[in-house]
Amino acid sequence: MPLDVVRAHAARIVASVDLPVSVDFEAGYSATADGVAGNVARVVAAGAAGINLEDGYPAGDGEGLRPVEDAVGRLKAARTEHRSRT
């Protein structure tokens, strides 16, 4: 599902419930930690309280899991961005 569709659905769900909403954010919709952070900002702006971020590469690319250092960097970038917006 494209990021713009995820963001739109998240905004609709957030507007419809009185509970915190966590978004299944796949692999962050970016190959880089900075890109993940920017995408997190878009979903947080839509009202998401949290995300679920995969530690692998996007499905179908055959790469499997990311190196630990890469996965940690992406999580740190996502967490830093989320904290700066909540």
MOFENHU-V332591 format. One record per backbone hydrogen bond with DSSP energy under -0.5 kcal/mol. NH is the residue of the N-H (numbers start at 0). CO is the residue of the C=O. E is the energy in kcal/mol with one decimal. If there is no record, write none. Layout:
nh=NH co=CO e=E
nh=NH co=CO e=E
//
This chain:
nh=4 co=1 e=-0.6
nh=5 co=1 e=-2.2
nh=6 co=2 e=-2.9
nh=7 co=3 e=-2.1
nh=8 co=4 e=-2.7
nh=9 co=5 e=-2.7
nh=10 co=6 e=-2.4
nh=11 co=7 e=-2.0
nh=12 co=8 e=-2.6
nh=13 co=9 e=-2.9
nh=14 co=10 e=-2.0
nh=15 co=11 e=-0.7
nh=15 co=12 e=-1.1
nh=16 co=12 e=-0.9
nh=16 co=13 e=-0.6
nh=22 co=49 e=-2.3
nh=24 co=22 e=-1.0
nh=24 co=51 e=-2.3
nh=27 co=24 e=-2.9
nh=29 co=26 e=-0.6
nh=35 co=31 e=-2.1
nh=36 co=32 e=-2.4
nh=37 co=33 e=-2.2
nh=38 co=34 e=-2.3
nh=39 co=35 e=-2.8
nh=40 co=36 e=-2.1
nh=41 co=37 e=-1.4
nh=42 co=38 e=-1.8
nh=43 co=39 e=-3.0
nh=44 co=40 e=-2.2
nh=45 co=41 e=-0.8
nh=46 co=43 e=-1.8
nh=47 co=42 e=-1.9
nh=48 co=20 e=-2.8
nh=49 co=20 e=-1.3
nh=51 co=22 e=-2.5
nh=52 co=50 e=-0.5
nh=53 co=25 e=-4.0
nh=53 co=51 e=-0.5
nh=56 co=63 e=-2.4
nh=60 co=57 e=-1.6
nh=65 co=54 e=-2.5
nh=70 co=66 e=-2.5
nh=71 co=67 e=-2.8
nh=72 co=68 e=-2.1
nh=73 co=69 e=-2.1
nh=74 co=70 e=-2.2
nh=75 co=71 e=-2.7
nh=76 co=72 e=-2.2
nh=77 co=73 e=-2.3
nh=78 co=74 e=-2.9
nh=79 co=75 e=-2.8
nh=80 co=76 e=-2.2
nh=81 co=77 e=-2.6
nh=82 co=78 e=-2.7
nh=83 co=79 e=-1.7
nh=84 co=80 e=-0.8
nh=84 co=81 e=-1.1
nh=85 co=81 e=-0.8
//
